[in-house]
Amino acid sequence: MENSSKDDYKIQSFDIETQTLLKTALNDPGSVDLEKVCSVIVEQSLKDQIFSREAGRICYSIVQTEAKQTNGSSFRRHLLTRLQQEFIAREETRRRSTQQWVCLVSFICNIFDYLKVNNMPMVALVQPVYDCLFRLAQPDALKNEEEVDCLVLQLHRIGDQLEKMNMQRMDEMFYLLRDGFLLQEDLSSMGRLLLLEILEFRAGGWILSDTAQKYYYSEVTD
């Protein structure tokens, strides 16, 4: 398992020097500058949506390897510090670029999904993740299909875990989504379909019935 191909981590888009840095960090984190590794991963995640969905797995592997080899947690500390900085600047990021903003949300949610403490999500990430998703549930964001799509993707991935950590906030967010679906007139037809699907997904216990799956995903394909 530990010797699986590092190509699995989708790092081919980096230059050769950076690929080498990341591969070394995955195998021997104590031998590289982990703050630099963290910066490389975060900066690529903000540019590349596909990578932002993969980055959690890379971070998890580095954290695990560092803990095994040196009993250290330097990489996780750098990562959480950088995440906090990006989280604080999130509105500025959103104003500057919707694409960067949805990449940031995807990255933070991905880290939440992969980095666990005693098989439980990290408590320090619960409220920041909720705050990002609440921003995507606001009326101005619901008008933007890219933001709605990001919100629905994250809720499919981590909604169940988040709800277990704080059900009240999940209820509050779904009141916003329901009101947006019912009362907001300026939603696109795709945005409305995505909202209806996620409302049904949670109502079904974070599972979509086969019938609903065929209905929504044939609509999306069409």
Beta strands, then each sheet from edge to edge (+ up, - down):
strand 1: 116-117
strand 2: 120-121
sheet 1: 1+ 2-
end
